[in-house]
Each structure stands twice: as C-alpha cells, then as structure tokens.
Amino acid sequence: MRKNSFDLFTRWRLDPSSLCESDAVELLTDCLSGSYPEYRFSQRGIEVAVGEGDSRKFQLLTDTLFLPCGEIRQHRSGGISRKIHIMGIRNMVLLEPVILSPTEFSSMKWIREKWGFKVWISPNISNAAQYIQDIICRINEFVPYVDEYCNLGWIKDSNGQSIYVTGTNIIGKHYTDHVIINDSLKEFHLKTADISEKSAFKFVLNTMLPIAPIEISNTALSFMLLSLMNSVFKDWSYKPDFVYYQFGESGSRKTSISKVFFNMYEQYADAVPINFKATGPAMEQMMVTMRDTVILIDDIAPSISSTERHETEKKLENIVRAYGDSVGRQKMESKNKAVHMKPGGLAAITAEDNVFKSLSSLARCFMIQVRKEDINLEKLTAAQRNRTCFPTAIKFYLQAITEDFEKFVEHLKQAFLTSKDFFATAHPDSHGRLITTASWLDASFNGFMKYGLQMGFLTLYDFDLRMDENRSMLLQWIQDQNLYLKRNNEVDMFIHAFAQLITSNRAHIPEITVEGRQNRIVDAPENKSLIGYRDFSNLYLLPDLAYSEVRSFYGRLGIEFPVSKRSLIDRLFMRGILKPDNNKDGTKTVRIKVNGQRVSVIRLDLDAFRLWDEEE
C-alpha cells in the first residue's frame, strides 16, 4: 500500500485535479477510517463530523486539502532529524509545498506563516488547527519516508543497519523505499573499476604495497583503511588519534605516493583536497567534511619566509592537536545554535622536513621519511594509471565489513589490544602514544589481511609472513622514534646547550659568595653574558636571559628551540630539576638578593642538573 500511496501522492502533486478521481477519494477515506472525530474529503475541502446522534452533521473544516508527501529523515553523524513534506491543494490548485521540522509542525503557526490568507480555516470549530494536524499525521502513516544521508562514512539507517555513505552511493544493505544523498556530498564520488573482488585485492598486494618499503606502503595502506573506521571508535578509550606525517626532499615522490594511497574520491585523483596555503577556517571545514576517510594536506615547503613558516607551524600544531586530542572548536551557525567543528576522519600531511616545534605534537604523529631511491617507479606508475582499482578494493572491503559489522569491529578491537600488549612488552619505556599508533596500524593491516584470508585470496602462510614482517617493522619504528624523541627532548636540548655555553666560556654563571650578611658575585667579563648564579647546591638562572642564550645557541646551528620559555620552565619542573617556591600566583620563580638587589630567578637543583647531563 505504501508504494501505491507514494505513486498517487506524486501524481497529485503534478496534477492536483486528479484528486477528483474516485481512487483518490477512496484512498484518503481509508487513511482516515476509524478516526475520531470523523473526517471526510470533498471537492470543497475537508469536513469534520460534529455533534452526536441525530444532531450529528459534517461541517467544513477548511477549504484546503492538506496532504503529506512523505517524511524526510536526515541522517547526520549526530543523529536523525525528521522533516515532514506537506502540500496544500485549494480549488484544485497546488499551493507551494512546505518542509517542516517536528517543532514547526507541532505549533501549527506555519499555516499562516507559509500560506497566509490563501487558506481558510473555520472559525466556528474549536481545535480546528489540531484537527488538521491529526489528519496530516494519520495520512502520513501511509506515505513512504525518504532517508537522506548528509554525512560521509558510517551511519545507521532507520532500521539500525550500519551502512557506509559516499557522495554517489551507499555501501551495505538498506531497507527503505527511497534513499537520497544530500547534494553537498555529490563531489565525493567513489569511482570504481569493472574488476572482480579478488583482482582488486591482488592489485593492492601486487601493485600498491611494492611501491615503497613496507614502512611506507604498509603503513600508508593501514592508515587509509583505519580512517574508514574512525567514527566507529570515536567513543572508545583507544580511539585513533594520530596524524600520518610523510616527509622527504622535493622530488622524492611523497605527494605522488600519498595521492594513490589517500585520495579515494575521484575529485582528488590528480590533486590534493587542501594545502597549507589555505586559511585556517577552510582547513577546519574540510577536516569536518572528510568523515571516515583521509584528508591529504600538502605541502610544507622549507623555502618560505619566516612569517609564512610561523603561520604554517601554527596551522600544523592546530591540526595535530585537533586530531591527536580529538577536539574541535565551537562555531556559531546562528544566534542560538553552535556547531562543534570536530575532525571527522584522519589526516595525512606531506612536508619536505620536520617542522614540529613541540615534541608532544610529534608524538601524536606517525612520522616517516620518503627517499627517492627507495621508490619503485614502475609500480607507482601502474597504480596511477589504474587509480580506480584501489577505490574498488576499498568498496569491496567495506561491503564485506557490512556483512557482519559488529563482528568486524570486535575483531579490530581485539587485534588492537593484542598488538598493544605486544609492543608495550617489547618497549616498556616507550611513549604511550607511540605504542597506540603502532598498535592501530598493526590492527588495521591485520583486518585487511584477515579479510583476504577469509575470502580465499591469501594463504595462511602468506598471512602469517606479512603480519610478522609488519610487526617487526613497527617494532623498529617505535625504537627509532623513541630515540629521536629522547635526543630532541626540550629538557635534554636545554641542558646540552648550557653545557656547551659553559664549556666554551660564552656564558657567565658566577658563584655566590657570602660577605658578612650579603650575597656577592664577581661581575661578568665583557665577552661573556651573565645568565645566572650558582652556589654549592643550586643554579639560579635569569629566565629571560638564559632562555634567549639557549635559543641563540640553537639558532646558530640552524635549529629552532621547540618550546616557549613558560613551557620550558614547566618541563624542568616536571623532570624534578627546577625547585620553585610555593608562590600563590602559580609562578615557579624564586627571588634572591645579590649585590644588594633582589632578582627573580629559576632555581635548578645542581645535582639533578649534573646527573641529567651525565646520562646524556
């Protein structure tokens, strides 16, 4: 009956005069049967029964036929919003159709606001507006609803079935009469090739993965496939929260590799979605839109002015923290409505060098270097010429996931936890974020290889071999990254710089002597900078001068010291080197009196300072 109803309502909208046909009157009468009060349709409009017994009679309720065309259920990542589509027909002439939210429909003010005096409602019947609302609701039960999908990626349809939405098609079973995809997504076209599922999987194994060493190709594949599941794990305690950072000199093919692995949509086949020249709000909007996929951000070039470099570094930090902390800012869409601009997928970044200022941000990345001599140009060219084959493999993979969605999600969780225990045991002193990053990449690779094994595209021997190679590679990456973080730790850099400044006699840190009741020091020679004082147990550094000397030291080496003065002081305190007073304002400086003057300094434990330097 629903399909017949839909066909008739569509016809009525195109030809209002067809309402005079007997099948229309009969259908509408059936929709309202059993209602109280009783309604009936006529060429005059809608009538309602009033009175009881012999005094019962029909009175004209309105001269307009209110007919719902159907319900539009808009599916977004935040949930489902419903809108009812209503047309009005008066004297066999169609009034402008309206689309109403539940709030707008319940108030019934929309009749006057939308149609004004074109609609007559009887002033002699109490609750007339409520009767009209009741009629619309009853008829709407017989009109098919339409599912409109407004976000990319995973979403549940009206029956609770998990489906994956692209700009032009829906992957997975969906059981509704009519489905539409919001026009805003049309640009995200998943173009596929006319090849079998097995051929698509083999293309990944034999063409995509040999493009580069496994630390590049395996991890790029794993990251792309992991991004497809991002929203599924957004509320899990171990959600994916890292950025893929690929760097290499100009001509190393890093952008070409990134485009074949990370651009699943046709629009970006020969381009990148966005680069660092874009404004912050433009990047933010794209990060929100690219849900359950990778947004490729290209390219951080070293040959830019200091102002541009500072702006790029600021954008990079914002991107990494937006994904790494899974946060976004609030954006006011209207006076009373705020929208949370939270990234919906994962981000891959290409650069010519490492431009991170903060090691904490670096720990939120999977950073890998690309070298031109390591790239298999023959395989890269084949992937570029047959670029729809990888999106085809992705589509088949997603289709397989929908066959038993919950089972696959549970498998991925267990694979992650197993990898996490393995890597944490192998590297017990590693940064926790490195363990999590490697575990997700290993679990994602496991998910795809397991799919190939279950489909018969991969032997058990090949599965075990590839998993062992992948895990060994990630173990080495954790070790290398730990070493890099240790060598470039802000505290280590600070102490190393001070040791060099003192050894080279570029800095003057005189010893405090006591003369009577006064602390005295010897003035600094002309060729040395006074940056602090010392006694038998502490170093007393002048914060601004000491920080400036350290920055200058690394500046002469072409290295930018990665943190602000305030952050450095916080890190020295956390490492147990800085000994603050119990200042009520939260500052970590102390005041000492030298040569009759009181000065603010940061007090460092000399033994801890020496011990730290010896360990390095």
C-alpha positions, 0 to 999 in steps of 0.5 A: 500500500505504501508504494501505491500511496507514494505513486498517487501522492506524486501524481497529485502533486503534478496534477492536483485535479486528479484528486477528483478521481474516485481512487483518490477519494477512496484512498484518503477515506481509508487513511482516515477510517476509524478516526475520531472525530470523523473526517471526510474529503470533498471537492470543497475541502475537508469536513469534520463530523460534529455533534452526536446522534441525530444532531450529528452533521459534517461541517467544513473544516477548511477549504484546503486539502492538506496532504503529506508527501512523505517524511524526510529523515536526515541522517547526520553523524549526530543523529536523525532529524525528521522533516515532514513534506506537506502540500496544500491543494485549494480549488484544485490548485497546488499551493507551494509545498512546505518542509517542516521540522517536528517543532514547526509542525507541532505549533501549527503557526506555519499555516499562516506563516507559509500560506497566509490568507490563501487558506481558510480555516473555520472559525466556528470549530474549536481545535480546528488547527489540531484537527488538521494536524491529526489528519496530516499525521494519520495520512502520513502513516501511509506515505513512504519516508525518504532517508537522506544521508548528509554525512560521509562514512558510517551511519545507521539507517532507520532500521539500525543497519550500519551502512557506509555513505559516499557522495554517489552511493551507499555501501551495505544493505538498506531497507527503505523505499527511497534513499537520497544523498544530500547534494553537498556530498555529490563531489565525493564520488567513489569511482570504481573499476569493472574488476572482480573482488579478488583482482582488486585485492591482488592489485593492492598486494601486487601493485600498491604495497611494492611501491615503497618499503613496507614502512611506507606502503604498509603503513600508508595502506593501514592508515587509509583503511583505519580512517574508514573506521574512525567514527566507529571508535570515536567513543572508545578509550583507544580511539585513533588519534594520530596524524600520518606525517610523510616527509622527504626532499622535493622530488622524492615522490611523497605527494605522488605516493600519498595521492594513490594511497589517500585520495579515494574520491575521484575529485582528488585523483590528480590533486590534493583536497587542501594545502597549507596555503589555505586559511585556517577556517577552510582547513577546519571545514574540510577536516569536518567534511572528510568523515571516515576517510583521509584528508591529504594536506600538502605541502610544507615547503622549507623555502618560505619566509619566516612569517609564512613558516610561523603561520604554517607551524601554527596551522600544523600544531592546530591540526595535530592537536585537533586530531591527536586530542580529538577536539574541535572548536565551537562555531556559531551557525546562528544566534542560538545554535553552535556547531562543534567543528570536530575532525571527522576522519584522519589526516595525512600531511606531506612536508619536505622536513620536520617542522614540529616545534613541540615534541608532544605534537610529534608524538601524536604523529606517525612520522616517516621519511620518503627517499627517492631511491627507495621508490619503485617507479614502475609500480607507482606508475601502474597504480596511477594509471589504474587509480580506480582499482584501489577505490574498488578494493576499498568498496569491496572491503567495506561491503564485506565489513557490512556483512557482519559489522559488529563482528568486524569491529570486535575483531579490530578491537581485539587485534588492537589490544593484542598488538598493544600488549605486544609492543608495550612488552617489547618497549616498556619505556616507550611513549604511550602514544607511540605504542597506540599508533603502532598498535592501530596500524598493526590492527588495521593491516591485520583486518585487511589481511584477515579479510583476504584470508577469509575470502580465499585470496591469501594463504595462511602462510602468506598471512602469517609472513606479512603480519610478522614482517609488519610487526617487526617493522613497527617494532623498529619504528617505535625504537627509532622514534623513541630515540629521536624523541629522547635526543630532541627532548626540550629538557635534554636540548636545554641542558646540552646547550648550557653545557656547551655555553659553559664549556666554551666560556660564552656564558657567565654563571658566577658563584655566590659568595657570602660577605658578612650578611650579603650575597656577592658575585664577581661581575661578568667579563665583557665577552661573556653574558651573565645568565645566572648564579650558582652556589654549592647546591643550586643554579639560579638562572635569569629566565629571560636571559638564559632562555634567549642564550639557549635559543641563540645557541640553537639558532646558530646551528640552524635549529629552532628551540621547540618550546616557549620559555613558560613551557620550558620552565614547566618541563624542568619542573616536571623532570624534578630539576627546577625547585620553585617556591610555593608562590600563590600566583602559580609562578615557579620563580624564586627571588634572591638578593645579590649585590644588594638587589633582589632578582627573580630567578629559576632555581635548578637543583645542581645535582639533578642538573649534573646527573641529567647531563651525565646520562646524556 
